[in-house]
Amino acid sequence: MALGRLIAEHTDIPAGVFNVVTSSDKLIGAAMVTDPRVDMVSFTGSTDTGRNVMAAASTNITRVFLELGGKSAHVVLDDVDDIGAACIGAVFGMAMVAGQGCALTTRVLLPLSRYDEGVDAIASMMAAMVPGDPDDPGTIMGPLISAAQRDRVEGYIATGIAEGARVVCGGGRPHGLDGGFYVEPTLLADVTNDMTVAREEIFGPVLVAIAHDGDDDAVAIANDSPYGLSGAVFSADEQRALAVARRIRTGTMSVNGGVWYGCDVPFGGYGASGLGREMGTSGFEEYLETRAYARPAQSSDQGAGS
């Protein structure tokens, strides 16, 4: 079936006049990915769907750009002055979108010698992130996108508890908010990096606290993940933080609170976090094909005297 006709049949857009197509029908996306006239597919979404897009596009050897999931590490080294201040980015990042962001730092790696201090500081901040009506200007954290996603997040929390994690705060649904799909900001402590909640992207307001025993151990834990989208490192010594950051395999990295996001900064990930980059010169070049032209060389005396 022709792509234009398929879109016309499954949307309100007449055949041949579309520029932007929106549809909940999976047939539309499948038709676009497998159409031989499509030179490139740019996809942002889950890693599982990204795999399907990549497999379908391979039929015509169509180029793909994939911006997929993440399970990024927020690394706090043992020399930070204020361990709570070093964790603010992870807490606020989680709260502002109810954890529904691929580049959020949801694995918080705390030094073993200061683990309890860090957990207490994070719990205190998360307790202040009271979910509320997203139409209220004072609300920091709103609901999840659907009932199915809330069920999924609650399932991960239950799995974490079953595998030995400890709920420090949250873990349930907030009272008095029956009009949306809310989950309380949740901190799971005593998490090891082999637990499901440390391996898989939850996409909800859940942080997991993992202890590390020094810089080498922190790097090893951060890199022990199928993902590699983003991350953060905090230290009182910027050079130490940079040294750790350079060893972590991830597409973007914040050092001592630096903001990497910008229209001129390439964004993308390693491993299961995707292929290619968007934004910046690298993102522009994803949409270009490189060609080389050659013509016969002219002799050195040809055209002499002209």
N, C-alpha and C positions, 0 to 999 in steps of 0.2 A: 504494500500500500504506500502511495506517495506520502512523504512527510507532511506536506501542506494539507492534504486531504485528511490525514489522521488528526492533525491539530484542529482542523475545522470541525471534525466530528466530535471531538472530546473537549472542546473549549468553545467560548463565544467568539473566537477570532476567525474571520474569514480566511480561507486559504490564500496564501501568497501575499498577505499584507502585514504579517506579524514581524515585529522586531524583538519584543520581550514576550515570552510565553510563560504563563504561570498555570500550573495544574497539579492537582493531587493524584492524577492518574499516572501510574507508573509506566504505562504504554508510551506516553509522550517522551519521557526521559530515555527510555530504551530505544525508541526510534531515532532520537537525535544522536545517541552514542554510536549506533550501528549504521547510520546513514553514510555512504561513501563520500558524500559531498562535504561532510564536516571535516575540517582540517585539524581542529584541536578541540578537546573537551576540557573545560576548567570546572572542577568539582570541589565544593566545600561541604563536608559532612562527616559521617561516621567512617571509621576504618573499614568496617565490614562492607558498607555500601561502596566505598572507594575501591575495594578489591573487585566488586562486581562490575563497576564502571570500567576499570582497567582491563578486566577479562573481556568484556563486550567490545571495547574499543580495539582490542588486539585483532579482531576479525579483519579489520581494514588497515591495521598498523596505524591507527589514528593516535596522534600525540595526546598525552594527558597531562594536566596539572592537577595535583591532588593535595588539598589542604585538609588533613584528617584529624584524628583525635590526639589526645595528649595525657600524660600523667606526670606533669613536670615537678621537679624537686625544688623546694625552697630551703636552701642550705644555710644554716646558721653556725658559724664557727665559734670556738670556745672563748675567744678574746673580745666578743662584743660587749660594749658597756651596758646597754639596756636591751635585754633579750626580747622584751615585749615590743619595743620599737622596731626591732629587726624583723618581727613577724607581722607587723601591721599590714604590709602589702598583701600577704596571703589571706588575711582575714577580710579586708575590705574588698579585695578582688572577688573572693567567694560570695560576699554578701550582695554586691551591686547587681549581679546577674543570677543570684540564687544558685551559683555553682555551674551555670549553663554556659561555660566558655571553654573552648578547647585549649587555650594557652594559659589557663589559671594554674598557679602553683599549689597543687592539692596534696602533695607529699611534703610535709614539713620535717626536715632532718635536723634534729636538735643534738647538741653535744651531750654525751652520756653524763658528764660531770655536772651538767646544768639542766638535765632533762625535766625534772619535776618543776623547776623554776619556769622553764619555757612552757610547759603544759598549763600551769596555773595562769600564766600571763595570757596565753591564747584563749583559754576558757573565759577569762574575765572580759576580754574584748568581744568574744562571740556572744556572750550573754547580753551585751549591749546592742547587738544587731537584731532588734526586735522586728519580725516580719510584719508587714502591713499592707494597706491598700496602695497599689502602685500609682493611683491618681492623687494620693496625698503627697505634697512636696516634701514632707518630712520623712517619708519612707525611704529606707536604705535598701531593704531586701523585700522583693515581692514573691509571687508564687512561681511554681514550675509551670511548664507549658501545657501539661495535660495530666489527666488522671493516670494514664499509662506510665508516664515518666515518674510520677510520684510513687506509684507501686514499685517501679524499678529501683528507685533510690531507697525506699524502705526495705526492699529485698536485700540490697547491698549492706545496709546497716545490720540487718538480722544475720547475714552471712558473716560479717565482721565479728559480731558478738559470738557466734558459734565457733569461729576459728580462734578465739582467745582475745579479741580486742576489748578494751574497756571504754564504755561511754562516759565521757567526762562532762559533757553538756549536750543538750538536745536529744536527738534520737527519736522524736515523735512528731506529732502534728500540733501546732500552736492552737490554743483555745480561742474561740470567738472569731475564727476566720474560716467560716464554712463556705464562703463564696468563691474560693479559689483552691488551687492544688498546692497547698503549703506543706513544707517540711521545716522543722526547726533547724537553725544552724547547729551542726553536729560536729563534735570533736571526738575522734576515736584515738585513744592512747594505747600504749603497749603493743603497737603494731610492728610486725616484722615484714621485711620486704617480700617475703614469699606468700603473704596473705592475699586473698582475692581483692580486698579493698585497696591494697597497695599496687596490684598488678593491672587492674582494669579501670577504665574511665567510668566514673559514677555519674557525672554530669548532674550533680545536685549539690546542695550546700553542706558538703561533708569534707572535712580535713582529717588527714591521718598523721599522727605524730610518731616518727621513727627515730630511735636513738642511733647516733654514730659515735665511733671511738677515734676521732681524729680526721685529719684532712683526707688521707688515703682511703679510709673507710667510707667517708662521706661521698667521695668521687665514685667508689665502687658501687655503693647503693644507688646513687643517682643514675649511673649508667646501666644498672641491672634492671632494664625496662625495655619492652619492645618499642616504646615511644621515644621521641626526642624532639619535642616541639619548642619548649621554652624552659625557663628556669631562673633562679635567683641565688646569689651568694652574698652573705653579709659577714664582714670582719672589720675589726678596728684598724687593720692594716690593709690598705687598698691593694698593695702589691700581692699580698697573700690571697686576698679575694680574687684578684685577676688570675693568679696562678691556678687556683682551684677551678675557676670558671672556664679556663682554656682547656681543661682536661675533661670537661663534661660534654658529651656528644649531643648537642642540641642546637636547633636553628637560631634561637635568640636567647640572650642571657642578660639579666639585670644584675649589675654589680653595685652593691651598697645603695640600692634604691634608684639607680639610673633607669630612665624610661627609654626603652628601645623602640616603642611603637611610633611610626611616622610614615608619611606617604613616600618618603625617599629611602626608607629602610627596607631591605629585602626581608620578607617574612615567609617562613616555611619550615619544614622539619626533616628529621632523620628517620629512618626505619619506618615503623608503622604510622608515623605522623605525616607521611606523604612524600610527594615528589615535586621538585621544582620550587620556585619562589614567586610570590606576588609582591607588588609594589616595588618602587625603586627601578633602577635600570635593569636589574636582573629580572624583575617581574615583566617589564616591557618586552624584554628579549624572548620571553617564553612564547610570545605570539608572532615571532619572526622566523623565517627560514633563511638560512645562509646559502648563497649561491656564489660560485666562482665562474668567471668568464675567461676564456683564453682566445687569442687570435695569433696568427703567424707573426713571428718576430720580423721586424723590418731590418734590412741590412744597414750597416753603419754608414754606407756612402749613398744610400737611396735618398733622393731629394736634396743632395748636396748642391749648393749654389742657388737653391730656390729662395 
